[in-house]
């Protein structure tokens, strides 16, 4: 059971061409979400998608029990982005960092 008393949200942003929208979403589901689900201390994740002119923007929010759990996943430099092997084939650029937020409230 997840304790909502204290969670950390790890937020990543990436962009692909609109032509790669569906292919990258499939890839992200089978790589990124699998990496999260296989990591001790991860309590869930979701993918947000938005199309603009020529690009598709993704925001991935993963929820973690603690910063220690995030460091087990990402390494000691917890703000460093963890990329899957083929991300560079899809993404317009590889942003080097992610952001972390305390989950302050839930519905």
C-alpha positions in Angstrom: 0.0 0.0 0.0 1.3 3.4 -1.0 1.7 6.0 1.8 0.8 9.4 0.5 2.3 11.1 3.5 5.5 11.6 1.6 6.2 11.0 -2.0 8.6 12.5 -4.5 7.6 13.1 -8.2 10.4 12.8 -10.7 9.4 14.8 -13.8 11.1 14.4 -17.2 10.4 16.3 -20.4 11.2 15.2 -24.0 10.2 16.1 -27.5 9.9 14.1 -30.7 8.8 14.9 -34.2 5.0 14.4 -34.7 5.9 11.6 -37.2 7.5 9.7 -34.3 4.6 10.2 -31.9 3.1 6.7 -31.9 6.4 4.9 -32.2 8.0 6.7 -29.4 5.0 6.4 -27.1 5.1 2.6 -27.7 8.8 2.5 -27.0 8.4 4.7 -23.9 5.8 2.4 -22.5 7.9 -0.7 -22.9 11.2 0.8 -21.7 10.7 3.8 -19.3 7.6 2.5 -17.6 9.1 -1.0 -17.3 12.3 0.5 -15.8 10.1 2.3 -13.2 8.0 -0.8 -12.4 11.1 -2.9 -11.9 12.6 -0.4 -9.5 12.2 -0.8 -5.7 10.5 2.3 -4.3 8.6 3.3 -7.4 4.9 3.6 -6.7 3.6 4.5 -10.2 4.1 6.7 -13.3 2.2 8.3 -16.0 2.9 9.8 -19.4 1.5 13.1 -20.6 1.5 13.9 -24.4 0.8 17.1 -26.3 1.1 17.9 -30.0 2.2 21.3 -31.2 3.1 22.5 -34.7 5.7 19.9 -35.8 6.5 18.3 -32.5 5.1 16.1 -29.8 6.0 16.9 -26.2 6.1 14.2 -23.5 6.1 14.7 -19.8 6.8 11.6 -17.7 6.0 11.8 -14.0 7.1 8.9 -11.8 6.3 8.7 -8.1 8.8 7.4 -5.6 8.8 6.6 -1.9 12.0 8.6 -1.2 15.0 10.3 -2.7 16.9 7.1 -1.7 14.7 5.1 -4.0 15.3 7.6 -6.8 19.1 7.3 -6.3 18.8 3.5 -6.5 17.2 4.1 -9.9 19.2 7.0 -11.2 22.5 6.9 -9.3 24.0 9.3 -6.9 23.3 12.2 -9.3 19.6 11.9 -8.9 18.8 14.9 -11.1 20.5 13.3 -14.1 18.2 11.9 -16.7 18.1 8.2 -17.2 17.7 7.4 -20.9 16.8 4.1 -22.6 19.1 2.8 -25.3 17.1 4.0 -28.4 15.8 7.3 -26.9 18.4 9.3 -29.0 16.8 7.8 -32.2 13.4 9.5 -31.3 14.1 12.6 -29.3 14.9 16.0 -30.7 17.4 16.6 -27.9 18.5 14.8 -24.8 17.8 17.0 -21.8 20.5 16.2 -19.2 18.4 16.7 -16.1 15.0 16.1 -14.5 13.2 17.9 -11.8 11.9 16.5 -8.4 8.9 17.7 -6.5 7.4 16.7 -3.1 3.9 15.6 -3.6 2.1 18.1 -1.3 -1.5 17.0 -1.7 -3.7 14.4 -3.5 -7.3 14.2 -4.3 
